[in-house]
Amino acid sequence: MVINDWIHVFAGSFILLSLAMGVESPVNPLFVSRYWLLLTAFVGANLLQYGISKFCPLGLILKKLGVPEIRETLKKEA
């Protein structure tokens, strides 16, 4: 997986987790506080600014950890 894939995985995971922890419902065993919805807003704001500016703090962290930026294509030898 490349950096862009990991950014989507992290964003989607954080959104789903924060929604589960922030939406009050009688059938939601994960509810903690409505303030978890602020994390959803933060992730959404970061996705918005990434779409406009192409700058992502998580991308910088992943790059320093050695995650590749582009996919290496496998060449088939016949």
Secondary structure as a PSIPRED ss2 file (coil, helix, strand):
# PSIPRED VFORMAT (PSIPRED V4.0)

   1 M C   1.000  0.000  0.000
   2 V C   1.000  0.000  0.000
   3 I H   0.000  1.000  0.000
   4 N H   0.000  1.000  0.000
   5 D H   0.000  1.000  0.000
   6 W H   0.000  1.000  0.000
   7 I H   0.000  1.000  0.000
   8 H H   0.000  1.000  0.000
   9 V H   0.000  1.000  0.000
  10 F H   0.000  1.000  0.000
  11 A H   0.000  1.000  0.000
  12 G H   0.000  1.000  0.000
  13 S H   0.000  1.000  0.000
  14 F H   0.000  1.000  0.000
  15 I H   0.000  1.000  0.000
  16 L H   0.000  1.000  0.000
  17 L H   0.000  1.000  0.000
  18 S H   0.000  1.000  0.000
  19 L H   0.000  1.000  0.000
  20 A H   0.000  1.000  0.000
  21 M H   0.000  1.000  0.000
  22 G H   0.000  1.000  0.000
  23 V C   1.000  0.000  0.000
  24 E C   1.000  0.000  0.000
  25 S C   1.000  0.000  0.000
  26 P C   1.000  0.000  0.000
  27 V C   1.000  0.000  0.000
  28 N C   1.000  0.000  0.000
  29 P C   1.000  0.000  0.000
  30 L C   1.000  0.000  0.000
  31 F C   1.000  0.000  0.000
  32 V C   1.000  0.000  0.000
  33 S C   1.000  0.000  0.000
  34 R H   0.000  1.000  0.000
  35 Y H   0.000  1.000  0.000
  36 W H   0.000  1.000  0.000
  37 L H   0.000  1.000  0.000
  38 L H   0.000  1.000  0.000
  39 L H   0.000  1.000  0.000
  40 T H   0.000  1.000  0.000
  41 A H   0.000  1.000  0.000
  42 F H   0.000  1.000  0.000
  43 V H   0.000  1.000  0.000
  44 G H   0.000  1.000  0.000
  45 A H   0.000  1.000  0.000
  46 N H   0.000  1.000  0.000
  47 L H   0.000  1.000  0.000
  48 L H   0.000  1.000  0.000
  49 Q H   0.000  1.000  0.000
  50 Y H   0.000  1.000  0.000
  51 G H   0.000  1.000  0.000
  52 I H   0.000  1.000  0.000
  53 S H   0.000  1.000  0.000
  54 K C   1.000  0.000  0.000
  55 F C   1.000  0.000  0.000
  56 C C   1.000  0.000  0.000
  57 P H   0.000  1.000  0.000
  58 L H   0.000  1.000  0.000
  59 G H   0.000  1.000  0.000
  60 L H   0.000  1.000  0.000
  61 I H   0.000  1.000  0.000
  62 L H   0.000  1.000  0.000
  63 K H   0.000  1.000  0.000
  64 K H   0.000  1.000  0.000
  65 L C   1.000  0.000  0.000
  66 G C   1.000  0.000  0.000
  67 V C   1.000  0.000  0.000
  68 P C   1.000  0.000  0.000
  69 E C   1.000  0.000  0.000
  70 I C   1.000  0.000  0.000
  71 R C   1.000  0.000  0.000
  72 E C   1.000  0.000  0.000
  73 T C   1.000  0.000  0.000
  74 L C   1.000  0.000  0.000
  75 K C   1.000  0.000  0.000
  76 K C   1.000  0.000  0.000
  77 E C   1.000  0.000  0.000
  78 A C   1.000  0.000  0.000
